[in-house]
Amino acid sequence: MTLDEIYKGVAACNKCDLYKTATRVVPGEGPENPTILFIGEAPGWHEDQQGRPFVGPAGQFLEQLLASVGLKRSQVYIANVVKHRPPGNRDPLPNEVKACRPWLDTQMELLRPKLVVTLGRHSLAAFFPRETISKARGVPREQGGVLYYPMYHPAAALHQGGLRKVIEQDMLKIPELLKRLESKSAQEASPKQLSLL
């Protein structure tokens, strides 16, 4: 399956009722081979209007965060746990998250990111259901050969100003995580190269 096929599949998806009230589907966007995958929880009003993830105020803050570590939006892939906006921006319901999960799993298999940054509690719960965002944030953990890095959702800073600094500081750890991942993959590759000699 290709990303285009996922987008078409998501656009036609009726496994939960969210498609009935949404204006547009928001499958995700970014390069086909990203180093980092950011996963939010659900599209909001702005995203629902444009069919693109993180284009409202939280998206503007995310772009500032990316710039703080020398990254552009076009270099990372951005998706959500659910692909249609929940009515009134309410939290996605467990059955909605479950219905949408195969799309996210397929995206992850195709993209094969080195680092998955979960944004907010719903995104964290999709991978680590027993953890709370306040304790998990800023601490990388590995699962199934993928490095996950939980952060507060950028929207949290818009509602609670005190979290802005925390989110900014957590973001600044990402370049070091990427360096660690690169040196780890270089170490794993070198014995194979030697065995070919």
C-alpha positions, 0 to 999 in steps of 0.5 A: 500500500502507498501513502496515496492509497492510504489517503484514498482509503481514509477519505472513504472510511466509514468505520466510525461516525466521525466522517458524518460530521467532518468537513474534510478528512485529514490523513496526514502529510510530509515526506515519504521517508521522514526521520521523525513522525509527529502524531497528534490526537485529532484534527481541529476546526482549522484542520477540518477546513483545510484537510491538513494537520496542525494548521491552526494556532497549535500548528503555528506553535509546532512550526516554531518548535521545529524551527528551534531545532533547525527543522522545517515542517516539510522535513517531518511527517505529521499525522493524528490518531484519528483522521476526522474532526470530532464534533465540537473538538471533543476528545476522540472516543475509544471506539473512534481511536480503535476504528482509525488505528489500522490507518495509523499503523499502516502509515507507520509501516510505510514511513518507517520513521526513526523517531515517533513523537507523540503529542498529547495524552491521546497519542501517548495512550495509543502506544503506552496506555498505562502512562500519563503524559505528565510523567511520560513527557520528555522521556524517550522509550523504545518499543518494537524497534521504534523510539518514542518520545512523548511530549505535551500537545502544542495546544496545551501551551495555548490553554496553559501558558506555564506549559509552553516552556516545558514543551520548548525544553522537551523539543530541544532534546530531539537533536540529541535523540536523533544523534543517538539513533544515527550512531546506533544505526552506524554501529549496527551497520559496521559489523555487517560491512566488515563481514562482507570484506 
